[in-house]
């Protein structure tokens, strides 16, 4: 029986969601030993033979641009019988924007959340007044609200937070990055006043 999927080594987002940052994602599956598998994705036709272990895989030679695709998979056995399957693949090779960090004169640090539509969360790392390394992750929920991993830091309706002056060591570096679940932004930094 033919089965096809975005291979786990190319599935860089949440497992099984079909989202990848790999522009030449591996499509793999199982089938009847010895059968020929034809995969068509974005106009490119790829072929494989189902191995003795019942598995097959193909990799596009031409990189896919960001966007949604359907890989159409057809297996044909020696008797000419065929079956088909389809695999949805979304390529997202663009990292989100980093959060904006602003060191305020009063010693607090303001953090503005990125506005990327596919943003999942952002993380801010800082040193507290006692010299201990701290991290807070702010997550965008599916309903558009925001939650913080630190109960003492409450995100505003746009997902922004403020690290209070008495929580951040003066002169220390605060850094932050964002993720869409597939890609991670560059680090943004600010030096606390």
C-alpha positions in Angstrom: 0.0 0.0 0.0 1.4 3.4 -1.0 2.1 5.9 1.7 3.8 9.2 1.2 4.9 12.2 3.5 7.3 15.0 4.0 10.3 13.1 5.3 11.0 13.7 9.0 14.5 14.9 8.2 13.0 17.8 6.1 10.0 18.5 8.4 11.6 21.4 10.3 8.5 22.9 11.8 6.1 21.1 14.1 6.4 17.4 13.4 3.7 16.3 10.8 2.6 19.9 9.9 4.1 19.7 6.4 6.0 22.9 6.9 9.8 23.1 6.2 12.5 25.6 5.7 14.3 23.1 3.4 13.9 24.3 -0.2 14.7 20.9 -1.5 12.5 18.8 0.9 12.7 15.0 0.8 9.4 13.3 0.0 9.4 9.7 1.3 7.2 6.8 2.0 6.5 3.1 1.7 5.1 0.9 -1.1 5.2 -2.4 -2.8 8.8 -3.7 -3.1 10.1 -3.2 -6.7 7.3 -0.8 -7.7 8.2 2.5 -9.4 7.2 5.7 -7.7 6.7 8.9 -9.6 6.5 12.2 -7.7 5.5 15.5 -9.3 6.1 18.7 -7.4 6.1 22.2 -8.8 6.4 20.7 -12.4 9.4 18.6 -11.6 9.0 14.8 -12.0 11.1 12.6 -9.7 11.3 8.8 -9.8 12.3 6.1 -7.3 12.0 2.4 -6.9 10.6 1.0 -3.7 13.5 -0.8 -2.0 13.6 -4.3 -0.5 12.7 -2.7 2.9 9.5 -1.3 1.4 10.7 2.4 1.5 11.4 5.0 -1.1 12.4 8.7 -1.2 13.0 11.5 -3.6 14.6 15.0 -3.4 13.8 17.8 -5.8 16.8 19.0 -7.8 15.3 22.4 -8.2 14.9 24.5 -5.1 11.3 25.5 -4.2 10.5 29.1 -3.4 8.5 30.0 -0.3 4.9 28.9 -0.8 2.5 25.9 -0.7 2.9 22.9 -2.9 1.3 19.5 -3.5 3.5 16.6 -4.3 1.4 14.1 -6.4 2.7 10.6 -5.9 1.9 7.6 -8.2 3.2 4.1 -7.6 3.0 1.5 -10.4 3.8 -2.1 -9.7 5.2 -4.7 -12.2 1.7 -5.8 -13.2 0.8 -2.2 -14.1 -1.5 -1.5 -11.1 -1.2 2.0 -9.8 -2.2 3.9 -6.7 -1.8 7.6 -5.9 -1.3 9.9 -2.9 -0.7 13.5 -2.4 1.6 15.3 0.1 1.0 19.0 1.0 4.3 20.8 1.5 4.7 24.4 2.6 8.2 25.9 2.2 8.9 28.7 4.7 12.6 29.6 4.5 12.2 33.2 5.7 13.0 33.9 9.4 10.7 36.2 11.3 11.9 39.7 12.3 13.7 39.9 15.7 11.9 41.7 18.5 12.9 45.3 19.0 14.7 46.0 22.3 14.8 49.5 23.8 17.0 50.4 26.8 15.1 53.1 28.7 16.8 55.8 30.7 15.2 54.5 33.9 17.0 51.1 33.5 14.0 49.2 32.2 14.1 47.5 28.8 11.1 47.6 26.5 10.5 44.8 24.1 8.3 45.2 21.0 7.0 41.9 19.5 7.6 41.3 15.8 4.5 41.6 13.7 5.2 38.6 11.3 1.9 36.8 10.6 3.4 33.4 11.3 5.3 34.4 14.5 5.0 31.7 17.2 7.1 33.2 20.0 10.0 35.3 21.0 12.6 34.9 23.7 14.5 37.5 25.6 17.6 36.7 27.7 19.0 39.1 30.3 21.0 39.3 33.5 19.1 40.1 36.7 20.4 42.4 39.5 22.0 39.5 41.3 24.0 38.5 38.2 21.8 35.4 37.3 21.0 34.6 33.7 17.3 34.8 33.0 15.1 34.0 30.0 11.5 34.9 29.3 9.6 33.5 26.3 6.5 35.2 25.1 4.2 33.0 23.0 1.5 34.1 20.5 -1.6 32.0 21.1 -3.8 30.9 18.2 -6.5 33.3 19.4 -4.1 36.3 19.0 -3.5 36.7 22.8 0.0 36.5 24.3 1.4 34.6 27.3 4.7 34.9 29.1 6.8 32.1 30.6 7.4 34.5 33.6 4.2 35.2 35.5 5.7 38.5 36.8 6.0 39.8 33.2 2.7 40.4 31.4 2.6 41.0 27.7 0.5 43.9 26.3 -2.2 43.3 23.7 0.5 43.6 20.9 2.8 41.1 22.7 5.3 43.6 23.9 6.8 43.4 27.4 8.8 45.6 29.7 11.7 44.2 31.8 11.5 46.3 35.0 14.6 48.4 36.0 14.9 46.5 39.2 15.0 43.2 37.3 17.8 44.0 34.9 21.4 44.5 35.9 22.7 47.9 34.9 25.1 47.9 31.9 24.2 44.3 31.0 23.3 43.1 27.5 19.8 42.0 26.8 19.2 39.9 23.7 16.2 38.5 22.0 15.1 36.5 19.0 11.9 35.2 17.4 10.7 32.0 15.8 7.9 31.0 13.5 8.3 27.3 14.5 10.5 26.7 11.5 13.0 29.5 11.4 14.7 31.7 14.0 15.5 35.3 13.6 18.9 36.9 14.2 19.5 38.2 17.7 18.6 41.8 18.6 20.5 43.4 21.5 20.4 46.3 23.8 22.5 47.4 26.8 20.5 48.2 29.9 21.0 51.6 31.4 
